Amino acid sequence: MAPTSPSTHRPPSASQEVKRRALALGFDLVGIAPAERPAHADSYLDWLKRGYHGAMAYLERRDAMERRLDPSTALPGARAIVAVAMNYSSRDSSAVDDGARASVARYARGADYHQVFEEKLEQLAASLREFCGVGTGTRAYVDYGPVLERDHAQRAGLGWIGKNTVLINPAIGSYLVLGVILTDAELEPDEPFLPDHCGTCNRCIQACPTGAIVARRELDARLCISYLTIELRGPIPRELRPFIANRIFGCDICQEVCPWNRETPATRELRFQPRSDLSAPDLVGLANLDEAEFRERYSGTAIERAKRHGFVRNVAVALGNWGDPAALAALITSLNDDAPLVRGHAAWALGCIATPEARSALQNRLQLEGDDWVREEIQLALQSDQSDRDA
């Protein structure tokens, strides 16, 4: 009998094992990239220079910047990056046409994806150390870590970066959350995803109500509804409030119109399934949540990131855009909220409704208000009401 070729029974490589383990853990996509300077590092630096990151000052901190541009700064001796993605899409649309109800971005309708990812990434990192040796160095990041996940994911072959700046996979679309594991293990890198399947399509650019996609693959976060309703801690610029419509946390417009999401499969992760209270919730019922109620309702969800005052701020703007007198009682209560941020946006919303009752409430609050910015919002709301009546 001829001797068996050694290659016939070659054991799986560490790269193959980590991919197999990633899929077994529930990740939908996995690939390996070299731990090198991101391909779009210069574009990222230019984005910061233009101020497109807005109030997200943490993005330009020197220590974080170094780690984003050089993976070996985050993990000394880093050789490879394992990039993974999970689909969070649900069958229901993000768009809600009823002005009395709120729209919540798809990713925020279930459990906080950070918790899900951290758990799975740690399990995957443990498997990687098992395959490559107990002394193997690993460091895992979800989107809050100082890494450019989309860049590494593209280099690992998971998809291309669309004109709306999100990663798109040709099989499952763009409703993806990303994570990476930096490691000093020697893993075989995958081929980068080089084709650009956006072609001549500009639907995402045309559909953005605030014009946040200022050029192909160039987003001005200061105009983005997701930034305005989540990351921005202060007042939402008055000129942008009408474009927010009824979106109280995040925005999916640029993904909703993307042809690659027409037949995206539903998520397999049970914790990503939408909660009933986060699928088109009643706006009036959310307007006057106190701190305890907010924490009880949204603990363990991504909505916690907006904080109570930020979330209720968003609800006030949505109620103003609805413009129905049915919101008056809730907004008048918000006009006396402890947080100036809430009071100011409630004043704007009451100015949008512009009934005698709304005007009376604004005038009464103006006599009591001690915050200069809130006083300005009340005065502008009253002027707007007067202009509408004179027209």
C-alpha positions as CSV (number, residue, x, y, z in Angstrom):
1,M,0.0,0.0,0.0
2,A,1.3,3.4,-0.9
3,P,2.1,5.7,2.0
4,T,-0.5,8.3,2.8
5,S,0.5,11.8,1.8
6,P,1.0,14.0,4.8
7,S,-1.1,16.7,3.2
8,T,-4.1,14.4,2.9
9,H,-4.8,14.5,6.7
10,R,-3.4,17.9,7.4
11,P,-5.0,19.3,10.5
12,P,-7.1,22.5,10.2
13,S,-5.1,25.7,10.6
14,A,-5.7,28.1,13.5
15,S,-7.3,30.4,10.9
16,Q,-9.7,27.8,9.9
17,E,-10.5,26.9,13.5
18,V,-11.2,30.4,14.5
19,K,-13.5,30.9,11.6
20,R,-15.4,27.7,12.4
21,R,-15.7,28.7,16.0
22,A,-16.9,32.2,15.1
23,L,-19.7,30.8,12.9
24,A,-20.6,28.3,15.7
25,L,-20.9,31.1,18.2
26,G,-23.5,32.8,15.9
27,F,-21.5,35.4,14.0
28,D,-22.8,35.7,10.5
29,L,-19.5,36.8,8.9
30,V,-15.9,36.3,9.8
31,G,-12.6,37.1,8.1
32,I,-9.0,37.8,8.9
33,A,-7.0,41.0,8.1
34,P,-3.4,41.9,8.6
35,A,-2.8,44.1,11.6
36,E,-1.7,47.1,9.6
37,R,-2.4,50.8,9.3
38,P,-6.0,51.1,8.0
39,A,-6.3,51.7,4.3
40,H,-8.6,54.7,4.9
41,A,-6.5,56.2,7.7
42,D,-5.7,59.4,5.8
43,S,-9.4,59.8,4.9
44,Y,-10.2,59.5,8.6
45,L,-7.7,62.1,9.6
46,D,-9.1,64.5,6.9
47,W,-12.6,63.8,8.2
48,L,-11.6,64.9,11.7
49,K,-9.8,67.9,10.3
50,R,-13.0,69.0,8.6
51,G,-14.8,68.8,12.0
52,Y,-17.3,66.3,10.7
53,H,-17.1,64.4,14.0
54,G,-19.0,67.2,15.7
55,A,-19.0,67.0,19.5
56,M,-17.5,63.5,19.6
57,A,-14.2,64.8,21.0
58,Y,-13.1,61.3,22.1
59,L,-12.5,60.5,18.4
60,E,-9.5,62.9,18.3
61,R,-7.8,62.1,21.6
62,R,-4.2,61.5,20.9
63,D,-3.9,58.1,22.6
64,A,-7.0,56.8,20.9
65,M,-5.8,58.2,17.5
66,E,-2.6,56.3,17.8
67,R,-4.4,53.0,18.4
68,R,-6.8,53.6,15.5
69,L,-3.9,54.2,13.1
70,D,-1.6,51.5,14.5
71,P,-3.1,48.3,15.8
72,S,0.2,47.3,17.5
73,T,-0.3,50.3,19.8
74,A,-3.5,48.8,21.0
75,L,-1.9,45.3,21.3
76,P,1.9,45.2,21.2
77,G,3.1,42.6,18.6
78,A,-0.3,42.5,16.9
79,R,-0.1,40.5,13.6
80,A,-3.7,39.8,12.7
81,I,-7.2,41.1,13.2
82,V,-10.2,38.8,13.3
83,A,-13.2,40.7,12.0
84,V,-16.7,39.5,12.7
85,A,-20.2,40.7,11.9
86,M,-23.8,39.9,13.0
87,N,-27.0,40.7,11.2
88,Y,-29.5,42.6,13.4
89,S,-32.2,43.1,10.8
90,S,-35.8,42.4,11.6
91,R,-38.7,41.9,9.3
92,D,-40.5,45.1,10.3
93,S,-39.6,48.4,8.7
94,S,-37.9,51.2,10.6
95,A,-40.2,53.7,8.9
96,V,-43.3,54.6,11.0
97,D,-45.8,56.9,9.1
98,D,-48.0,57.6,12.1
99,G,-46.8,60.9,13.6
100,A,-48.2,59.8,17.0
101,R,-45.7,57.0,17.2
102,A,-42.0,56.9,17.3
103,S,-39.4,55.5,15.0
104,V,-36.5,53.7,16.7
105,A,-33.5,52.5,14.7
106,R,-33.5,48.7,14.1
107,Y,-30.3,48.0,16.0
108,A,-31.8,49.5,19.1
109,R,-35.0,47.6,19.3
110,G,-33.6,44.6,21.1
111,A,-30.9,43.9,23.7
112,D,-27.9,46.2,23.6
113,Y,-25.6,44.7,21.0
114,H,-22.5,45.6,23.0
115,Q,-23.5,43.1,25.6
116,V,-24.1,40.4,23.1
117,F,-20.9,41.1,21.2
118,E,-18.7,41.3,24.3
119,E,-19.9,37.9,25.4
120,K,-19.3,36.3,22.0
121,L,-16.0,38.0,21.3
122,E,-14.6,36.9,24.6
123,Q,-15.6,33.3,23.8
124,L,-14.0,33.6,20.4
125,A,-10.8,35.1,21.9
126,A,-10.7,32.2,24.4
127,S,-10.9,29.7,21.5
128,L,-8.2,31.6,19.6
129,R,-5.9,31.3,22.6
130,E,-6.8,27.6,22.8
131,F,-5.9,27.0,19.1
132,C,-2.7,29.1,19.2
133,G,-1.4,28.6,22.7
134,V,-2.3,30.0,26.1
135,G,0.2,32.8,25.8
136,T,-1.4,34.2,22.7
137,G,-2.2,37.9,23.1
138,T,-5.7,39.0,22.2
139,R,-7.7,42.2,22.6
140,A,-11.4,42.5,21.6
141,Y,-13.3,45.6,20.6
142,V,-16.9,46.5,19.7
143,D,-17.6,49.9,18.2
144,Y,-16.6,51.9,21.2
145,G,-12.9,50.8,21.0
146,P,-10.2,52.8,19.2
147,V,-10.2,50.8,16.0
148,L,-11.6,51.5,12.5
149,E,-13.8,48.4,12.3
150,R,-15.3,49.0,8.9
151,D,-11.8,49.4,7.4
152,H,-10.6,46.1,8.9
153,A,-13.8,44.3,8.0
154,Q,-13.4,45.3,4.3
155,R,-9.8,44.2,4.3
156,A,-10.9,40.9,5.9
157,G,-13.3,40.3,3.0
158,L,-16.6,40.9,4.8
159,G,-17.9,43.5,2.3
160,W,-17.4,47.0,0.8
161,I,-18.0,50.4,2.3
162,G,-21.1,51.9,0.7
163,K,-21.7,55.5,-0.3
164,N,-23.5,56.0,3.0
165,T,-20.3,54.9,4.8
166,V,-21.7,51.6,6.2
167,L,-20.3,48.2,5.4
168,I,-22.4,46.2,2.9
169,N,-22.2,42.5,2.4
170,P,-23.7,41.3,-0.9
171,A,-25.5,38.4,0.7
172,I,-27.0,39.9,3.9
173,G,-26.9,43.7,3.3
174,S,-25.8,46.4,5.7
175,Y,-27.8,45.8,8.9
176,L,-24.6,44.6,10.6
177,V,-22.8,45.2,13.9
178,L,-19.1,44.7,13.8
179,G,-16.4,43.6,16.2
180,V,-12.7,42.8,16.0
181,I,-10.1,40.8,17.9
182,L,-6.5,41.9,17.7
183,T,-4.0,39.1,18.1
184,D,-0.3,38.5,18.0
185,A,-1.0,35.0,16.6
186,E,0.1,34.3,13.0
187,L,-3.1,33.9,11.1
188,E,-3.6,33.6,7.3
189,P,-5.3,36.8,6.1
190,D,-8.2,36.7,3.7
191,E,-8.4,38.6,0.4
192,P,-9.8,42.1,0.9
193,F,-13.2,42.9,-0.6
194,L,-12.4,45.2,-3.5
195,P,-15.4,45.4,-5.7
196,D,-17.6,48.4,-5.3
197,H,-21.2,47.3,-5.9
198,C,-22.8,50.7,-5.3
199,G,-22.3,51.5,-9.0
200,T,-24.1,54.6,-10.1
201,C,-26.8,54.3,-7.3
202,N,-27.1,57.4,-5.2
203,R,-30.3,56.6,-3.3
204,C,-28.8,56.9,0.1
205,I,-27.4,60.4,-0.7
206,Q,-30.7,61.6,-2.2
207,A,-32.9,60.2,0.6
208,C,-31.0,61.7,3.6
209,P,-33.3,64.5,4.8
210,T,-30.5,66.6,6.4
211,G,-28.0,66.1,3.6
212,A,-25.6,64.5,6.0
213,I,-23.9,62.4,3.2
214,V,-22.1,65.4,1.8
215,A,-20.2,63.3,-0.8
216,R,-19.8,59.6,-1.7
217,R,-18.5,57.8,1.4
218,E,-18.3,61.2,3.3
219,L,-20.6,61.8,6.2
220,D,-20.9,65.0,8.2
221,A,-22.0,63.6,11.5
222,R,-23.2,67.0,12.6
223,L,-26.1,66.7,10.2
224,C,-26.8,63.0,10.8
225,I,-30.0,62.2,12.6
226,S,-28.3,59.3,14.4
227,Y,-25.7,61.7,15.8
228,L,-28.3,64.3,16.7
229,T,-30.5,61.9,18.6
230,I,-27.8,59.8,20.3
231,E,-24.3,61.4,20.4
232,L,-25.2,65.1,20.7
233,R,-25.6,65.9,24.4
234,G,-26.7,69.5,23.9
235,P,-29.5,71.2,22.0
236,I,-30.5,69.9,18.5
237,P,-30.0,72.8,16.1
238,R,-33.3,74.5,15.4
239,E,-33.0,74.3,11.7
240,L,-32.5,70.5,11.8
241,R,-35.4,69.6,14.2
242,P,-38.1,69.4,11.5
243,F,-36.1,66.8,9.6
244,I,-36.0,64.5,12.5
245,A,-39.7,63.9,12.2
246,N,-40.7,61.1,14.6
247,R,-37.2,59.5,15.0
248,I,-36.4,59.4,18.7
249,F,-33.3,57.2,18.6
250,G,-31.2,56.7,15.5
251,C,-32.1,56.7,11.8
252,D,-32.1,54.0,9.1
253,I,-33.2,56.0,6.1
254,C,-29.9,55.5,4.1
255,Q,-30.2,51.8,4.8
256,E,-33.9,51.5,4.1
257,V,-33.5,52.8,0.6
258,C,-30.4,50.7,-0.2
259,P,-31.2,48.0,-2.9
260,W,-28.8,45.6,-1.1
261,N,-31.3,45.5,1.8
262,R,-34.4,44.6,-0.1
263,E,-34.1,40.9,0.8
264,T,-31.9,41.0,3.8
265,P,-32.5,38.0,6.1
266,A,-33.9,38.4,9.6
267,T,-31.4,38.1,12.4
268,R,-30.8,34.6,14.0
269,E,-29.8,36.2,17.3
270,L,-32.8,36.0,19.7
271,R,-31.6,38.9,21.8
272,F,-31.7,41.1,18.7
273,Q,-35.4,40.5,18.2
274,P,-37.5,43.7,18.5
275,R,-39.1,44.3,21.9
276,S,-42.8,45.2,21.6
277,D,-42.3,48.5,23.5
278,L,-39.6,49.6,21.0
279,S,-41.5,48.9,17.8
280,A,-43.4,52.1,17.1
281,P,-44.0,53.2,20.7
282,D,-46.6,55.9,21.6
283,L,-44.8,59.3,21.7
284,V,-47.1,60.9,24.3
285,G,-46.5,58.0,26.7
286,L,-42.7,58.6,26.5
287,A,-42.7,62.3,27.0
288,N,-42.6,62.5,30.8
289,L,-40.5,59.5,31.9
290,D,-38.5,60.3,35.0
291,E,-35.1,58.9,35.7
292,A,-36.3,55.8,37.5
293,E,-38.9,55.0,34.8
294,F,-36.3,55.5,32.0
295,R,-33.8,53.1,33.6
296,E,-36.4,50.5,34.4
297,R,-37.8,50.6,30.8
298,Y,-34.5,50.8,28.9
299,S,-31.9,49.1,31.0
300,G,-30.0,46.6,28.9
301,T,-30.8,48.4,25.6
302,A,-28.8,50.8,23.4
303,I,-31.3,53.6,24.3
304,E,-29.5,54.0,27.6
305,R,-26.8,55.7,25.7
306,A,-28.9,58.8,25.1
307,K,-29.6,59.3,28.8
308,R,-33.0,60.3,30.2
309,H,-32.8,63.9,29.3
310,G,-31.5,63.3,25.8
311,F,-34.2,60.7,25.1
312,V,-37.0,63.0,26.4
313,R,-35.5,65.8,24.4
314,N,-35.9,63.7,21.3
315,V,-39.5,62.8,22.2
316,A,-40.3,66.5,22.6
317,V,-38.9,67.3,19.1
318,A,-41.0,64.4,17.6
319,L,-44.1,65.7,19.3
320,G,-43.5,69.1,17.9
321,N,-43.1,67.7,14.4
322,W,-46.4,65.8,14.9
323,G,-48.0,69.1,15.8
324,D,-51.2,67.6,17.3
325,P,-52.9,69.3,20.3
326,A,-53.2,65.8,21.8
327,A,-49.5,66.3,22.8
328,L,-50.2,69.5,24.7
329,A,-50.5,68.1,28.2
330,A,-47.3,66.1,28.0
331,L,-45.3,69.0,26.5
332,I,-46.6,71.4,29.2
333,T,-45.4,69.0,31.8
334,S,-42.0,68.8,30.0
335,L,-41.9,72.6,30.0
336,N,-41.4,72.3,33.7
337,D,-38.9,69.5,33.6
338,D,-35.8,69.6,35.9
339,A,-33.5,69.5,32.8
340,P,-33.1,72.7,30.8
341,L,-32.4,70.6,27.7
342,V,-35.9,69.1,28.0
343,R,-37.6,72.4,28.8
344,G,-36.1,74.2,25.8
345,H,-37.1,71.5,23.3
346,A,-40.6,71.3,24.8
347,A,-40.9,75.1,24.3
348,W,-40.0,74.6,20.6
349,A,-42.6,71.9,20.3
350,L,-45.3,74.0,21.9
351,G,-44.4,76.7,19.4
352,C,-45.0,74.2,16.6
353,I,-48.5,73.4,18.0
354,A,-49.3,77.1,18.4
355,T,-52.7,76.9,20.2
356,P,-53.9,79.4,22.7
357,E,-53.2,76.9,25.5
358,A,-49.7,76.3,24.2
359,R,-49.1,80.1,24.1
360,S,-50.4,80.6,27.6
361,A,-48.1,77.8,28.9
362,L,-45.1,79.4,27.2
363,Q,-45.9,82.8,28.6
364,N,-46.3,81.4,32.1
365,R,-43.0,79.5,32.0
366,L,-41.2,82.6,30.7
367,Q,-42.0,84.4,33.9
368,L,-40.3,81.6,35.9
369,E,-37.5,80.5,33.7
370,G,-34.0,81.2,34.9
371,D,-32.0,79.5,32.2
372,D,-30.9,81.9,29.4
373,W,-31.0,79.3,26.6
374,V,-34.5,78.1,27.6
375,R,-35.7,81.7,27.8
376,E,-34.5,82.2,24.3
377,E,-36.3,79.1,23.1
378,I,-39.5,80.2,24.7
379,Q,-39.3,83.7,23.2
380,L,-38.6,82.2,19.7
381,A,-41.5,79.9,20.1
382,L,-43.8,82.8,21.0
383,Q,-42.5,84.8,18.1
384,S,-43.1,81.9,15.8
385,D,-46.6,81.5,17.1
386,Q,-47.3,85.2,16.5
387,S,-45.9,85.1,13.0
388,D,-48.2,82.1,12.2
389,R,-51.2,84.0,13.4
390,D,-50.3,87.2,11.6
391,A,-49.7,85.3,8.3
